Amino acid sequence: MSAARARRGLPILARTFLLLLVALLVAHAMGAALFLLRDRNSADVRLADLTALLSSRMPATNPRLQVSDDLSAPPAADAGHRRQAGLEHLLADWLDLPATAVRIYVPVDAIRDPVRGPPPPLPGGPLDDGPMPGWPHDDPGPSAFGDDGPDAGLAPPRGPRPPAHWHPDSPLPAGFIAAARQEDGRWRVVTSPQDDIADMGELLGILVALGLVALLPLAWWFSRALSAPIRRFAEAADAIGRDVHAPPLRLTGPAEIVSASASVNEMQARIVRLLRERTEMVGAIAHDLRTPLARLAFRLQALPAAEREQAEADLDEMSRMIGAALAFLRDQSQAPVRTPLDLQALLAAIVEAAAGTGADVRLAPGPPAPFDGDALALRRMAGNLVDNALRYGGCARLRLLADDHGYRLEIDDDGPGIDPAQDADLFMPFVRGEGSRNRATGGTGLGLASARMAARAHGGDVSLANRDGGGLRATVTLPRGAT
């Protein structure tokens, strides 16, 4: 059993839940990748929009833009920006202002990203004026543009006018800073903030966490709903394997489970019918044997006393063997009748009856042990195990233990034990642990088979093991929730 369990993979519940979890993580990862790898060079602002904002007092309709009108000096760019002379010329023309009255800066990484390489060209032309013939690549400095002083009296930067393919719909990069001097001498500044990767990473982490919190309960419910019918099918099929008279499987769940349950129910019905037919056949054979046995017993009266006693002993043994076989088959074919009982009291009655014959049998004291079971089958099971202990071990010491799962009955003796290689065979019908066929040293070989059959009919089992100090221990397990 342990080797079979070791070869099992993950249950369907775990497989389905892990599959859904991976699917959710992949979906979130794809969304995060699309969000992070999108074109961050674009601020969704066109040159025409910027021109309209710089030439008027109207507020920005784009929530990403910040507009201020109270600067007395042109804005200064930080180290991450570069001044764009060509765009300043273009905006100055459109605004009908001198070139010294316009400023525009763009982020350096919008010109050339050192990690990803140069960005794709914008529809209106490249952002970096330097590589274009006749466009200054670097900031000409304060001597040319007057960043460190008033613009009055400074000549505009020299160079050719911007290329004609710059048009009003050309987009501007995110993070630009543009300014124009108004008639009152103040500067109107339009700023587009750059994307903060750290803030976006934190936001994505929050979104992924919220998505998992929202979807994991649904994934767990779906996994349980998918695996529950299969789990119920496995439990019901296992119950039928222990007790052929267990209730048939319910025809509920997916179509495949319903079809499999119907097949198992048909198989169970065929097994019950086969057992009933076998019992009837053996009963008929035993009934037919009783007539010739009765005639033999009548004819034995004419034999001498010595021969007659031996022949009568053989006939009695044949009758007992037939009766034991019939009882075994009858127990196997009949459904157990479960009623509330006390296992401790039932064992005490068995021990008292055996001790009345002079046998060395004892039961350890214990509290009441309520259990729902077939009293006749349980009495026969415990009686067979006690008889085996007395026959092969000379004594029987019983102890009933209880735990959260059920009860465990231990029956110890002081005999020679068993050969571990014969452990499985000893529970087969008509197999005896003692090698000879002598009736004085062994029974019919149905005691252990009948005991295991009764225990399994109650959802438990019987096992044998040699004790470390010598002797044999028979252990019976009975779960509380046996059905």
C-alpha positions in Angstrom: 0.0 0.0 0.0 2.8 2.4 0.9 4.5 1.8 -2.5 1.2 2.5 -4.3 0.7 5.7 -2.4 4.3 6.8 -3.1 3.6 6.6 -6.9 0.6 8.8 -6.6 0.8 12.3 -8.0 -0.8 15.5 -6.8 -4.6 15.3 -6.3 -6.9 16.9 -8.8 -7.7 19.7 -6.3 -4.0 20.7 -6.0 -3.3 20.3 -9.7 -6.3 22.5 -10.7 -5.6 25.1 -8.1 -1.9 25.3 -9.1 -2.9 25.6 -12.8 -5.3 28.4 -12.1 -2.7 30.2 -9.8 -0.1 29.9 -12.6 -2.6 31.2 -15.1 -3.4 34.2 -12.9 0.3 35.0 -12.3 1.1 34.7 -16.1 -1.9 37.0 -16.9 -0.7 39.6 -14.3 2.9 39.3 -15.6 1.8 39.9 -19.2 -0.2 42.9 -18.1 2.8 44.2 -16.1 5.1 43.7 -19.0 2.9 45.5 -21.4 2.6 48.3 -19.0 6.3 48.6 -18.3 7.4 48.1 -21.9 5.0 50.5 -23.4 6.4 53.6 -25.2 7.1 55.9 -22.3 8.6 58.5 -24.7 5.2 59.8 -25.5 3.4 62.2 -23.2 0.2 62.1 -25.3 0.8 65.9 -26.0 1.0 67.3 -29.5 2.9 70.4 -30.6 -0.4 72.1 -31.4 -1.6 71.4 -27.8 1.6 72.8 -26.3 1.4 75.9 -28.6 -2.2 76.6 -27.5 -1.3 76.3 -23.8 1.7 78.6 -24.2 -0.2 81.3 -26.1 -3.2 81.6 -23.8 -4.3 81.6 -20.2 -6.5 78.5 -20.5 -5.9 75.6 -18.0 -4.6 72.3 -19.1 -7.2 69.7 -19.9 -4.7 66.9 -19.8 -4.3 65.8 -16.1 -0.7 64.8 -16.8 0.3 68.4 -17.5 1.2 71.1 -15.0 0.8 74.7 -15.9 2.2 77.8 -14.0 2.1 81.5 -15.0 4.0 83.3 -12.2 7.7 82.7 -13.0 9.7 85.8 -13.4 12.6 84.0 -15.1 12.8 81.1 -17.6 12.9 77.6 -16.0 16.3 75.9 -15.7 16.5 72.2 -16.6 18.1 69.6 -14.4 21.0 67.4 -15.5 18.6 64.8 -17.0 17.2 67.2 -19.6 18.7 68.7 -22.8 17.6 71.9 -24.4 16.2 71.6 -27.9 17.0 74.7 -30.1 15.2 73.5 -33.2 11.9 73.2 -31.4 12.4 76.5 -29.8 12.7 78.1 -33.2 9.6 76.3 -34.4 7.5 77.4 -31.3 8.8 80.9 -31.5 7.6 81.1 -35.1 4.2 79.7 -34.2 3.8 82.0 -31.1 5.2 85.0 -33.0 7.8 85.5 -30.3 11.6 86.0 -30.4 13.6 82.8 -30.0 14.9 84.1 -26.7 11.3 84.1 -25.3 10.8 80.3 -25.7 12.4 77.4 -23.8 11.9 73.7 -24.3 13.8 70.8 -22.6 13.4 67.1 -23.2 14.8 64.2 -21.1 18.1 62.8 -22.2 16.8 59.2 -22.2 14.1 60.3 -24.7 16.9 61.2 -27.1 18.9 57.9 -26.6 18.1 55.3 -24.0 21.4 53.7 -22.9 19.7 50.4 -22.2 17.2 49.9 -25.0 19.0 51.9 -27.6 17.6 54.7 -29.7 13.8 55.1 -29.5 11.7 54.8 -32.6 11.4 58.0 -34.5 8.4 60.2 -33.8 6.0 61.1 -36.6 7.3 64.6 -36.8 11.0 63.7 -36.9 13.7 62.9 -34.3 13.7 64.6 -30.9 17.5 65.0 -30.7 18.4 67.9 -32.9 22.1 67.0 -32.9 22.3 64.2 -35.5 20.3 66.3 -38.0 22.5 68.4 -40.3 22.5 72.1 -39.2 20.8 71.3 -35.8 22.9 72.1 -32.6 23.4 68.8 -30.7 24.5 70.3 -27.3 23.2 73.2 -25.4 25.0 76.2 -26.8 25.3 77.6 -23.3 24.4 80.8 -21.5 26.4 83.0 -23.8 24.1 82.1 -26.7 20.7 81.6 -25.0 20.9 83.7 -21.9 20.0 81.1 -19.3 21.9 83.0 -16.6 20.5 86.4 -17.2 17.7 88.4 -18.9 16.9 87.6 -22.4 16.8 91.3 -23.5 19.5 92.1 -26.0 20.6 88.5 -26.7 20.6 87.3 -30.3 18.6 84.2 -31.1 20.5 81.0 -31.7 21.8 80.8 -35.1 21.2 78.0 -37.5 18.8 76.8 -40.1 15.1 76.8 -39.4 13.5 73.5 -38.3 12.7 70.9 -41.0 9.4 71.3 -42.7 8.2 67.8 -41.7 7.6 69.0 -38.1 3.9 69.5 -37.9 1.2 70.4 -35.3 0.4 66.7 -34.7 4.0 65.7 -33.8 4.0 64.2 -30.3 6.3 65.4 -27.5 8.2 63.1 -25.1 7.1 62.5 -21.6 9.0 64.7 -19.1 9.4 67.7 -21.3 9.5 71.3 -19.9 8.3 74.1 -22.2 8.0 77.8 -21.4 7.1 81.1 -23.2 7.4 84.7 -22.0 4.1 86.5 -21.9 3.4 90.1 -22.6 3.7 91.1 -18.9 7.2 89.6 -18.8 6.2 86.5 -16.8 6.9 83.0 -18.0 4.1 80.5 -18.6 5.6 77.0 -18.0 4.1 73.7 -19.1 5.6 70.6 -17.5 5.0 66.9 -18.3 6.2 64.6 -15.5 8.3 61.6 -16.3 7.1 58.1 -15.4 8.6 56.9 -12.1 9.5 53.3 -12.5 9.6 52.7 -8.8 6.1 54.1 -8.3 4.8 52.0 -11.2 6.4 48.9 -9.7 4.7 49.5 -6.4 1.4 50.2 -8.1 1.8 47.0 -10.2 2.5 45.0 -7.0 -0.6 46.4 -5.4 -2.7 45.6 -8.4 -1.3 42.0 -8.6 -2.0 41.5 -4.9 -5.5 42.8 -5.2 -6.1 40.6 -8.3 -4.9 37.5 -6.5 -7.0 38.3 -3.4 -10.0 38.7 -5.6 -9.5 35.7 -7.8 -7.9 33.1 -5.5 -11.1 32.3 -3.6 -12.8 31.8 -7.0 -10.0 29.5 -8.1 -10.2 27.6 -4.8 -13.9 27.2 -5.1 -13.6 26.0 -8.8 -10.9 23.5 -7.9 -13.0 22.0 -5.0 -16.1 21.9 -7.2 -14.1 20.0 -9.8 -12.5 17.6 -7.5 -15.3 17.0 -5.0 -17.3 14.5 -7.3 -14.1 12.5 -8.0 -13.3 12.4 -4.3 -16.8 11.2 -3.4 -16.6 8.6 -6.2 -13.2 7.3 -4.8 -14.6 7.1 -1.2 -17.7 5.3 -2.3 -15.8 2.9 -4.5 -13.4 2.2 -1.6 -16.4 1.5 0.7 -17.7 -1.0 -1.8 -14.3 -2.7 -1.9 -14.4 -3.1 1.9 -18.1 -4.1 2.1 -19.8 -5.3 -1.0 -23.2 -4.5 0.7 -22.3 -0.8 1.1 -24.9 1.7 -0.3 -24.5 2.2 -4.1 -22.9 5.3 -5.5 -25.0 8.4 -6.0 -25.5 9.3 -9.6 -24.6 13.0 -9.3 -21.8 15.2 -10.6 -20.3 15.5 -14.1 -21.4 13.2 -16.9 -18.2 11.2 -16.7 -18.5 10.6 -13.0 -22.2 9.6 -13.3 -21.3 7.1 -16.0 -18.4 5.6 -13.9 -20.7 5.5 -10.8 -23.4 3.6 -12.8 -20.7 1.1 -14.0 -19.5 0.5 -10.4 -23.1 0.1 -9.2 -23.7 -2.6 -11.9 -20.4 -4.3 -10.9 -21.5 -4.3 -7.2 -24.9 -5.8 -8.1 -23.1 -8.5 -10.1 -20.8 -9.3 -7.2 -23.7 -9.5 -4.7 -25.6 -11.8 -7.1 -22.5 -14.0 -7.6 -22.0 -14.3 -3.8 -25.6 -15.2 -3.3 -25.5 -17.9 -6.1 -22.3 -19.3 -4.6 -23.8 -19.5 -1.2 -26.9 -21.2 -2.5 -24.8 -23.7 -4.4 -22.6 -24.5 -1.4 -25.8 -24.8 0.7 -27.3 -27.2 -1.7 -24.1 -29.3 -1.8 -24.0 -29.3 2.0 -27.7 -30.3 2.2 -27.1 -33.1 -0.2 -24.1 -34.3 1.8 -26.1 -34.6 5.0 -28.1 -37.5 3.7 -25.1 -39.8 2.9 -23.4 -38.7 6.2 -26.5 -39.7 8.1 -26.5 -43.1 6.3 -22.8 -43.6 7.2 -23.5 -42.7 10.8 -26.3 -45.4 10.9 -24.0 -48.1 9.4 -21.2 -47.3 11.8 -23.2 -48.9 14.5 -22.3 -52.3 13.1 -18.6 -51.7 13.5 -16.5 -52.6 16.5 -16.2 -50.0 19.1 -12.7 -48.8 18.3 -13.3 -48.4 14.6 -16.7 -46.9 15.2 -15.2 -44.1 17.4 -12.6 -43.2 14.8 -15.2 -43.1 12.0 -17.6 -41.1 14.1 -14.8 -38.5 14.8 -14.2 -38.2 11.1 -17.9 -37.7 10.4 -18.1 -35.1 13.1 -15.1 -33.3 11.6 -16.8 -33.3 8.2 -20.0 -31.9 9.6 -18.2 -29.1 11.5 -16.2 -28.2 8.3 -19.4 -28.1 6.3 -21.1 -26.0 9.0 -18.0 -23.6 9.2 -17.9 -23.1 5.4 -21.6 -22.4 5.3 -21.3 -19.9 8.1 -18.4 -18.2 6.4 -20.3 -17.9 3.1 -23.4 -16.8 4.9 -21.5 -14.0 6.6 -19.9 -13.0 3.3 -23.2 -12.7 1.5 -25.3 -11.0 4.2 -25.3 -7.3 4.8 -24.3 -6.5 8.4 -27.0 -5.1 10.7 -25.5 -2.2 12.7 -26.9 -1.2 16.1 -25.4 0.9 18.9 -23.3 -1.2 21.2 -20.4 -1.0 23.7 -17.2 -2.7 22.4 -15.7 -2.9 25.9 -18.8 -4.7 27.3 -18.8 -7.0 24.2 -15.2 -8.0 24.8 -15.8 -8.5 28.5 -18.6 -11.0 27.7 -16.3 -13.0 25.3 -13.5 -13.0 27.9 -15.8 -14.1 30.7 -17.2 -17.0 28.6 -13.7 -18.2 27.6 -12.4 -17.9 31.2 -15.3 -20.0 32.4 -13.7 -23.0 30.5 -10.4 -22.5 32.4 -8.6 -20.6 29.6 -5.9 -18.1 30.4 -7.6 -14.9 29.0 -7.7 -11.4 30.4 -9.1 -8.0 29.3 -7.5 -4.8 30.4 -10.0 -2.5 32.1 -11.2 0.5 30.2 -14.0 3.0 29.8 -17.1 2.3 27.7 -16.5 2.3 24.0 -19.7 3.2 22.1 -19.8 1.9 18.5 -22.4 1.3 15.8 -21.8 -2.2 14.4 -23.1 -5.7 13.9 -22.9 -7.3 17.3 -23.0 -10.9 16.0 -20.2 -10.3 13.4 -18.0 -8.4 15.9 -18.5 -11.1 18.6 -17.5 -13.8 16.1 -14.5 -11.8 14.9 -13.1 -11.3 18.5 -14.0 -14.9 19.4 -12.0 -16.3 16.5 -8.9 -14.1 17.3 -9.1 -15.2 21.0 -9.5 -18.9 20.0 -6.4 -18.5 17.8 -4.4 -16.9 20.6 -5.4 -19.7 23.0 -4.8 -22.5 20.5 -1.3 -21.3 19.3 -0.1 -19.1 22.1 -1.6 -20.6 25.3 -3.1 -17.3 26.5 -4.9 -14.2 25.3 -4.5 -10.7 26.7 -6.9 -8.1 25.2 -6.6 -4.4 25.3 -9.0 -1.9 23.7 -7.6 1.6 22.9 -9.5 4.7 21.6 -8.2 7.7 19.7 -9.7 10.4 17.5 -10.1 8.1 14.5 -11.7 5.1 16.2 -10.7 2.0 18.2 -7.8 -0.4 18.2 -8.1 -3.8 19.7 -4.8 -5.6 20.5 -4.8 -9.4 21.3 -1.4 -10.7 22.5 -0.3 -14.3 23.1 2.9 -16.1 24.1 3.1 -18.4 21.1 5.9 -18.8 18.5 4.6 -16.1 16.3 4.2 -16.4 12.5 6.5 -16.4 9.5 6.3 -12.8 8.0 6.3 -14.3 4.6 3.0 -16.0 5.3 1.3 -12.9 6.7 -1.0 -12.3 3.6 -1.7 -16.0 3.1 -2.9 -16.6 6.7 -6.0 -14.5 5.9 -7.0 -16.7 3.0 -9.9 -19.1 3.6 -8.9 -22.7 4.6 -5.2 -21.6 5.2 -3.9 -22.6 8.6 -0.8 -21.3 10.3 0.0 -24.8 11.6 1.3 -27.0 8.9 -0.4 -30.2 9.7 -4.0 -31.0 9.2 -4.4 -32.3 12.7 -7.7 -31.2 14.2 -6.1 -31.1 17.7 -3.6 -28.4 16.6 -5.7 -26.3 14.3 -9.1 -25.4 13.1 -10.6 -25.3 9.6 -8.6 -22.3 8.5 -11.5 -19.9 8.3 -11.1 -18.0 11.6 -8.7 -15.3 10.4 -10.5 -14.9 7.1 -13.8 -14.5 8.9 -12.3 -12.0 11.3 -10.8 -9.8 8.6 -14.0 -10.0 6.6 -16.0 -8.7 9.6 -13.5 -5.9 10.4 -13.5 -4.7 6.8 -17.3 -4.8 6.6 -17.1 -2.2 9.4 -14.5 -0.1 7.6 -11.5 -1.5 9.5 -9.0 -4.2 9.1 -7.0 -7.0 11.0 -3.2 -7.4 11.0 -0.7 -9.8 12.6 2.8 -8.9 13.8 5.4 -10.7 16.0 6.0 -9.0 19.3 9.6 -7.9 20.2 9.4 -9.9 23.5 8.0 -13.0 21.8 4.6 -14.0 20.9 2.0 -12.7 18.4 -0.1 -9.6 18.4 -3.4 -9.4 16.4 -4.5 -5.8 15.9 -8.1 -4.8 14.9 -8.8 -1.3 13.8 -12.4 0.0 13.7 -13.1 3.6 12.6 -15.7 5.5 14.5 -17.4 6.7 11.3 -17.8 3.3 9.8 -20.8 3.1 7.4 
